[in-house]
Amino acid sequence: MSRITIVDVAKKAGVSTATVSNYLNEHYEKMAPSTKESIRKAIEMLGYIPSAQAQALTGKSTGIIAVLILDNTNAWAAQLTRGIEDAALAAGYHTVICNSRFNPQTESAWVEKMLSIGVDGLLIQPTNQFRALDRRITKVKRPVVYYDCDLFDFNTSWIKSNLYDGVYSATSQCIEKGYESFIAIGGEPTGRTRTERESGFADALSSAGFTYKRLTVDSYHLQRSQIAAWLKGHLYPARRTLIYVPNQWALRDVYLTIIEQGYVIPERVGLLGFNNTDWTDLTQYPISTIIEPVYEEGHLACEMLLHKLKDPETPPVQKVLPCTVRWLSSTV
């Protein structure tokens, strides 16, 4: 099928293409109500879709914000994008979610595609090619805010949560509670967020004269039997042990393994998770969790971008959000 054009709409409505163009650009000042209705009906009957590229070329807002995210398949992403969408919808914008899958080439391709359709602005959780990406977006004069990143570049606008301090503080408080032995179970500590979660734990222990043991697991091949076998050789119930699980996807299996193996919570074994606030207060032994302000980060990131859309001369803004801890009975 050939694409329906503005010429087809004009013929159907019995008006000029200039009149249809005025309608599409909401220039109704000299347009009779009957003319507006004729054009509306013609668009509906023909199934005409205005070109986003054409709108962008005329400087008209498309009402679209592009959101690039490294992985949109987890609970963290769901909370963050909900925060973004709530702020965007309240301001009359819609969002397009683009999953870069940690791949700089995929990220670059998404940016080019979003620029080509004329998005008004971008929110980006960047890969390690941040500099080239930012140069490209700056050159085409599109506002952008980076989130969940560690840029430390004061020429750009970005927002992040202070994972390191959140973990460091929670670990220090667990040391004060009398734990003597420490274990971390989670994914390979690579990338900014995983590194911060690991470093905060390791540095808090080191400052108090402790070390820790680590079991590295894979989210795609995680088995409780693997965790159980490892714990038998590394967890000594005679010493009060804290098990720290920095990844949301691993906490459930670690908790169930501890219960199945008969380890006594919290008298001998403490458990500290990260962000699993949707179920950790419903278990037999409610689990203490470090809480990253994920929804708030998404909402504020979008508000920062909306402010730049209203005032392009807004200077760059950087925000760092604190984490909190919900202490429950797993770490008494």
C-alpha positions in Angstrom: 0.0 0.0 0.0 1.2 3.5 -0.8 1.6 5.9 2.0 -1.3 8.3 2.6 -0.1 11.9 2.3 -1.2 15.4 3.1 -2.3 15.7 -0.5 -4.7 12.8 -0.1 -6.2 14.4 3.0 -6.6 17.7 1.3 -8.5 16.1 -1.7 -10.7 14.1 0.6 -11.6 17.2 2.8 -12.0 19.5 -0.3 -9.4 22.0 1.0 -5.9 23.1 0.2 -2.7 21.3 1.5 -1.9 24.6 3.2 -5.1 24.4 5.2 -4.4 20.8 6.2 -0.9 21.9 7.3 -2.4 24.6 9.4 -4.7 22.0 11.0 -1.9 19.6 11.8 0.1 22.5 13.3 -2.9 23.6 15.4 -3.2 27.0 13.6 -7.0 27.3 13.9 -7.3 31.1 14.1 -8.8 31.6 10.6 -10.3 28.1 10.2 -14.1 27.5 10.3 -15.3 24.8 12.6 -16.8 23.0 9.6 -13.4 23.0 7.8 -11.7 21.5 10.9 -14.3 18.8 11.1 -13.9 17.9 7.4 -10.2 17.5 7.8 -10.6 15.5 11.0 -13.0 13.1 9.3 -10.7 12.8 6.2 -7.7 11.9 8.4 -9.8 9.3 10.3 -11.3 7.8 7.1 -7.9 7.6 5.2 -5.9 6.5 8.2 -3.4 9.3 7.8 -0.5 9.4 10.1 1.5 12.7 10.4 5.2 12.4 9.8 7.3 12.9 13.0 10.3 13.8 10.8 8.3 16.5 9.1 7.1 17.9 12.4 10.7 17.9 13.7 11.8 19.8 10.6 9.2 22.5 11.3 10.3 22.8 14.9 7.1 21.4 16.2 7.2 19.2 19.3 6.6 15.6 18.8 5.7 15.1 22.5 8.0 12.1 22.7 10.9 11.5 25.1 13.3 8.7 24.4 14.5 6.5 27.3 17.6 4.4 26.8 18.1 1.8 29.4 20.8 -0.9 29.7 18.4 -3.7 30.6 14.6 -3.3 30.8 13.9 -6.9 31.9 14.2 -6.6 35.7 12.3 -5.1 38.6 14.7 -2.1 38.9 13.9 -1.1 35.4 10.2 -1.3 36.0 10.3 1.0 39.0 12.6 3.5 37.2 10.5 3.7 34.0 7.3 4.1 36.0 8.9 7.1 37.7 9.9 8.5 34.3 6.5 7.9 32.7 4.6 9.4 35.6 6.5 12.6 35.3 6.3 12.6 31.5 2.6 11.9 31.2 1.8 14.6 33.8 3.6 17.1 31.5 1.8 15.9 28.3 4.7 13.8 27.0 4.9 10.1 26.0 8.0 7.9 26.3 9.7 5.4 24.0 11.7 2.8 25.9 14.9 1.6 24.1 16.9 -1.4 25.5 20.6 -1.0 24.7 21.5 -4.4 26.3 24.9 -2.9 27.6 26.0 -2.7 23.9 27.5 0.6 22.8 26.7 -0.1 19.1 23.0 -0.8 20.0 23.0 2.3 22.1 24.3 4.4 19.3 21.8 2.9 16.8 18.9 3.7 19.2 20.1 7.3 19.6 20.2 7.8 15.8 16.8 6.3 15.4 15.3 8.4 18.1 16.9 11.6 16.7 15.6 10.7 13.2 12.0 10.6 14.4 12.4 13.9 16.1 12.1 13.1 19.8 12.1 16.2 22.0 14.7 15.0 24.4 16.5 11.9 25.7 17.0 10.2 29.1 20.0 7.8 28.9 21.5 5.2 31.2 24.8 5.2 29.3 27.3 2.5 28.4 31.0 3.3 28.4 30.8 5.3 25.2 29.4 8.4 27.0 31.7 11.0 25.5 31.0 10.2 21.8 27.3 9.9 22.6 27.1 13.2 24.3 29.0 15.0 21.5 26.5 13.6 18.9 23.5 14.7 20.9 24.9 18.1 21.7 25.7 18.7 18.1 22.1 18.3 17.1 20.9 20.4 20.0 18.7 17.9 21.7 18.4 18.1 25.5 19.6 15.1 27.4 19.8 13.9 31.0 21.9 10.9 32.0 20.8 8.6 34.9 22.2 5.8 37.0 25.7 6.8 35.9 29.0 7.8 37.3 30.0 10.6 34.9 31.4 13.2 37.2 31.2 15.6 34.3 29.8 18.9 35.3 29.2 20.0 31.7 26.3 17.5 31.5 23.1 16.9 33.5 22.9 13.6 35.4 21.4 11.9 38.4 22.4 8.9 40.4 21.8 7.1 43.7 24.7 6.9 46.2 25.0 3.1 46.3 28.4 3.1 47.9 27.5 5.1 50.9 24.2 3.2 51.4 26.0 -0.2 51.5 28.9 1.1 53.6 26.5 2.5 56.2 24.3 -0.6 56.3 27.4 -2.9 56.6 28.9 -0.7 59.4 25.6 -1.0 61.3 25.6 -4.8 60.9 29.2 -4.9 62.3 27.9 -2.9 65.4 25.1 -5.6 65.8 27.8 -8.1 66.5 28.3 -10.1 63.3 31.8 -11.7 63.2 31.9 -13.4 59.8 30.8 -12.0 56.4 29.7 -13.5 53.1 28.6 -11.9 49.8 26.5 -13.9 47.2 25.7 -12.3 43.9 26.6 -11.6 40.3 30.1 -10.7 39.0 30.9 -7.3 40.5 31.5 -5.5 37.2 29.9 -2.2 36.0 29.3 0.9 38.0 26.3 -0.2 40.1 27.7 -3.7 41.0 31.1 -2.2 41.7 29.6 0.4 44.1 27.6 -2.2 45.9 30.6 -4.4 46.3 33.1 -1.7 47.2 30.8 -0.3 49.9 30.6 -3.7 51.6 34.3 -4.5 51.2 35.5 -1.1 52.5 33.2 -1.0 55.5 34.5 -4.4 56.5 38.1 -3.5 55.9 37.9 -0.4 58.0 36.7 -2.5 60.9 39.4 -5.2 60.4 37.2 -7.8 58.7 37.4 -9.7 55.4 34.7 -11.6 53.6 34.1 -14.6 51.4 32.3 -14.5 48.1 30.2 -16.8 46.0 29.7 -15.5 42.4 26.5 -16.7 40.7 24.9 -16.3 37.3 21.3 -15.1 37.1 20.6 -17.4 34.1 22.0 -20.6 35.8 21.3 -20.0 39.5 20.6 -23.2 41.4 19.9 -23.4 45.1 21.9 -26.7 45.3 25.0 -24.7 44.2 24.5 -22.2 47.0 23.8 -24.9 49.6 27.0 -26.8 48.6 29.1 -23.7 48.8 27.7 -22.6 52.2 28.5 -26.0 53.7 32.1 -25.3 53.1 32.2 -21.6 54.0 29.6 -20.8 56.6 30.4 -21.7 60.2 27.4 -21.5 62.5 29.6 -21.1 65.6 30.3 -17.5 64.4 27.5 -15.0 63.8 27.5 -14.6 60.0 26.1 -11.9 57.8 25.2 -12.8 54.2 24.9 -9.9 51.9 23.1 -10.3 48.6 23.6 -7.2 46.4 21.4 -8.4 43.5 17.6 -8.5 43.5 17.4 -11.6 41.4 19.5 -13.7 43.8 17.9 -12.9 47.2 15.0 -15.2 47.0 17.1 -18.3 46.2 19.6 -17.4 48.9 16.9 -16.9 51.5 15.2 -20.2 50.6 18.5 -22.1 50.7 19.2 -20.8 54.2 15.8 -21.9 55.4 16.1 -25.3 53.7 19.5 -26.0 55.2 18.3 -25.2 58.7 20.5 -22.2 59.4 19.0 -20.2 62.2 17.9 -16.7 61.3 18.7 -14.2 62.8 20.5 -15.7 65.8 23.3 -17.3 63.9 22.9 -16.1 60.3 21.8 -12.6 59.3 20.6 -11.7 55.8 20.9 -8.3 54.0 19.4 -7.7 50.6 19.0 -4.9 48.1 15.8 -3.3 46.8 13.4 -6.3 47.2 10.8 -4.3 49.1 7.9 -5.9 47.3 8.1 -9.2 49.2 10.9 -9.1 51.9 8.4 -8.2 54.7 6.2 -11.2 53.9 8.6 -14.0 54.6 8.8 -16.1 57.7 11.9 -14.0 58.7 11.4 -10.6 57.2 14.6 -9.5 55.4 16.4 -6.3 55.9 17.1 -4.5 52.6 19.1 -1.5 51.4 16.6 0.6 49.4 17.8 2.6 46.4 15.3 5.4 45.5 14.7 4.0 42.0 11.3 5.5 41.3 12.4 8.9 42.6 15.5 8.8 40.4 13.4 8.1 37.3 10.9 10.8 38.3 13.5 13.4 39.0 15.5 12.6 35.9 12.5 13.3 33.8 11.7 16.5 35.7 15.3 17.6 35.0 14.7 17.0 31.3 11.3 18.7 31.2 13.0 21.8 32.8 15.6 21.8 30.0 12.8 21.4 27.4 11.1 24.5 28.8 14.3 26.5 29.1 17.1 25.3 26.8 19.5 27.8 28.5 19.2 25.9 31.8 22.7 25.2 33.1 23.7 21.6 33.7 22.4 20.1 36.9 23.8 17.1 38.9 22.0 15.2 41.6 23.0 12.4 44.0 20.3 10.7 45.9 20.8 8.9 49.3 19.8 5.2 49.9 18.0 4.1 53.0 17.8 0.8 54.9 14.6 -1.0 56.0 15.7 -3.0 59.1 13.7 -6.1 59.7 14.1 -9.2 61.7 16.7 -11.0 59.5 19.5 -8.8 61.0 18.5 -8.5 64.7 
